[in-house]
Each structure stands twice: as structure tokens, then as C-alpha cells.
């Protein structure tokens, strides 16, 4: 029997660079909806839960989840490690997948590949972010509940409490493994080994970029497009690459 794998989507309204971004519309739906549905489409995820804060500004996130029937949990705004631990505990997670609400191009196949690597290996922490071969915005981190609980018990630095996986990555107490991209990005003329494409949303220009991509690709009849479809679009329409280049 497989361990119960829960994807926890970290989401709040209080971004300093782009406030309320997680509920900004992309096409006909808020960004958080896209992230949730993409995570839910992964075959190795048993449940998807939104973890937001108890601050009043995040009432909007809770209300959105209630309206859409999305499971959510509320916890500390600053101690995000505690928020994740409580959410994982409440949902009986054996394996936790950490994703963030500002990555609307989240790829179900990439998510599954990171989970599968964790399941088939012996590393405590598996991710595709130790070395970026995927665009920034396809980030996935996977770790066991026991590792999360240990981090929750042992981490005492404010940075280790604010950033969920900081202790797992930096303490030397846990083994880690990176998952590289299976897509050969070198086949596209606008990429090279030093290029990390921005497909996450931190700034207004990033939101403009993802909206433009969604508008074009959903015209082709689907919203659950993969990373290769985005690469091919950027090859066809070079001007799109410049939208958020300078943010």
C-alpha cells in the first residue's frame, strides 16, 4: 500500500511585491485555482490542501476555498513550518509535497516525477530546485512526515521557521536529491545552460506574462498544457519572452 501523499499549497494575500496575487485572475479563474487543479491532476497525489494564514487579509483565501469546495487549513503567517506541520498532521499525510500558490504553470508530470523519485529512493528530501534545470515556477519539494516533524521540533532560527524546507536543505541532518528536467531545453534557440526562465509570479510583469501564455494556449482547447507547449509557444512568439525579462 502506498503512503498517503498530500500536496500542500502555500498561499497568502500579503505579498509585498504583488499583493493579492494568488487570487488574481488568469483567464477565467484565479491563479490559486489553476495551481490547485494542476496539483490535483498529478497521478501520485492523494489530496491537495491550501495552507493559508489566520490573518484577516487571508479571509479571502479561505472564502475562495469554501466556495470551491477546496480543503484548506489556517495557521501562523510567519511560522510557515508550523503551518505546514499542522496541515500535514490534520490531513494524515505520510508524504508531503510542497508547492506555492504563485506557480500557475505547475506541471503534473514534473510533480509526479519528483514524488516517484522520492518513493523509489532513499533521500529524505527530493526536489527539482537544488539545481535549476526546470523553469522557475515548476518547483516541487517532497519529504516525509517524519522529516517534517523533526524539522518542526528542531528548527529554532526565524529563517528556518519562515521557510518550510530551509532546515531540511541546510542543516546537514537530511539527505537530499535533485530531479533534473527530462525536456531537452537546449533544442530551443532562446535557452542556454545559464538560463533560468521565470514562470512564477512575483511581479506585475510576471502576471502579464502568464496571462498572455494562458490566453494563447487555452485558445488551442486546453488549460492543462505542459512545459513543452510553453517552450514551443515562446519559440513561435519571441516577443513573449521579453514581457517579464526585466520585471
N, C-alpha and C positions, 0 to 999 in steps of 0.2 A: 504493500500500500504506500502510495506517495505521501510525502509530507504535505501538510496544508500550506500553500503558498499564497500570501496576501500582498498585493501591491498597495502601498500607502502613498497617496498623492499629497505632497506638502503644498498647501495653498493658503495665501492670506492676501488681504486687500492693501496692506500698508507698505508696498514697495516704494522706496524713496525716489527711484529713478523713473518709475512709471506706475503711479498709484492706480489701484483697482484693475490692473492689467488682467488678472485671472478671470474676470468676468467680462472683459472686452469682447465684443462680437467679432467672430471670424466667419464670414459667410452668414449663415442663418442661426448660428449657435455661439454661445460664449466659449472662450478658449478652454475653460475648465471642462466643459462637456466633451470637447474634442480629445483632451488628454485622457479623461476617464474612459471614453468609449474605445479609444485605441488600446489602452491597457486591458480593458475587458475583452478585447478581441484576441489577445495573446492566448495560446492554447494551454500554456503551463501555469496560468494564474487561476486560482480558485475563487478569489474575491478581490474587489477593488474598493478601497476606503479613502475618503478625503480626510486629511488631518489638518484642521484649521485651529485658530486660537480662540480663547474666550473673550478677547477684546470686542467691544461693541462694534467696531468697524468691520469685524468679520461676521456679524449677524447676517450680512448679505450672502456670504458664502453658505452659511447654514440654511438660510431660507431657500437658496437655489437648490441645494441638495435635497431638502424636504420636498420641494415642488417636483423634482425629477425622480424621486424615489432612490436617491443615491445615498449609500451608507456613509456616515461621517462621524467624526469624533472631534471634540474640542479640548484644547489643553493650553499649556503655557505658551505665550508668544515668544519669549526669549529662550526658555529651556526646551528647545525643539527635540533634543534627545529624549527628554521625559515625555513629550507629546507622542513621539514615535513608540516609546516603550509601552505607554498606557494603551495606545491604539492597537499595537501588536498583541498585548495581553488580552484586551477586550474582545479581539476577533479570533483568538485561539490560533495565532499564526505560528507555524513551525519554521517557515522561511519567510523573510521579509524582502520585498522588492521596493527600493526607494526610488521614486520619481518625483518630479516637481511640476507644479501647475502651469509653468511658463514654457513648456516644451510641446507645442501643438503638432509637431511632426514626429512625435514618439512613434517608433516602429515596432509593431507587434513581433515580426520575425527577429529583430535585434533583441528585444526583451526576452523572447523565448530562448535565443542562443545564449544569453548571459545566464539565465536560470538553468539551462541544460548543462552549461559548463560547471556551474556550482554543484548541481546534482551529481555529475559524473566525476568530479574531482575531490580534492581534499582540502582546498583552500577555505579559510574562514570567511573571506571577503572576496567577491568576484565582481568586476566592473569593466566597463569599456572606457574609463576615464583616467586610468593611471598613465596611459599614453594615448593621445587622441589620434585615432585613425578614422573615426566617425566624425561627422559634423557635430559641432557643439549644439546640442538640442535633441540628440538621440541618447542622452545619458541614462544609464541604468546601473544601479548598485544592488547587489544581492548578498544577504548574510543571514545566518541562522538566528533564531530567537535567543539561544543561549549566549551567543556573542553579543547581541544587543543588550541582554540583561547584564552581562559582565561589564560592558561599557557604561551602562546606566549606573551601576554600583560603584565603579572605579573612577570614572572621569570627574574631575573636580575643577578644571580650568574653565572659565567662562566660554572660551572659544570651543572647547570640547563639548559643552552643553548646547551651545547655539548651533553648531554644525554637526549634524547627526553622526556622520561617519568619520569625523576628524580623529577620534580616538582609535577607531579600527584601522585607519590608514597610517597613523603617525606614531603609535605607541610601541611598535615592535613586539607587541604581545600576540598579534594575529598574523596568520599567513594570508597572502593576497595573490590574486591572479588577474591579468588583464585579458580582455577579449578583443581581438582585432577585427576590423571590418572585412567581410568576405567580398564586398564590392571593390573591384579594382578601380579606384578613383583616378588613377594615372591615365586612364583612357580618355579623360575629359581634358581638353586643352587649357582650361582655366584653373586647374589644380596642380599642385606640386607637393613634395614631401613636407614643406614647411607651411602649407595652407591649412588652416582650421576654419571651415566655413561656419558662419553664425546663423543657426536655425532656431535659436532660442529667442525669447522676447524679454529684453531688459530696457529698451529704449523705444520711443515713438517710431523711429525708422525701422526697427525690427518688426513692429506690429504692421507697419505698412508693407514690409516685405512678405510676411506670412499671409497677409490678406491677399496680396497680388498672386501669390502662388496658389492659394486655395481657389481664388476666382478662376484661374486658368485651368487647373487640373480638375476641379469639380464640373467644369463645362464638358469634360470628357466622360461624365457619367458616374463618377465615384468620388467619395471623400476620403476613403481609406487607402490612399496612394502610398507607395513605398519610397524609400530614399532614391532608388534608381530613377523613378519618374521625375523627382525634383532635379536630379542631376541632368537628365535629358532636357527638361524644360529650360534650365539655365544655359544649356548648350544652344538651344534654339533661340532663346531671347537673352542675349548678353546684357542688355540694359538692366535686367532684373538684378544682376549681380551687384550693381552699384547702389541699389536702393538703401541698404544699411551698411555699406562698406565703411563709411566714416561716422555713422551713428549721429 
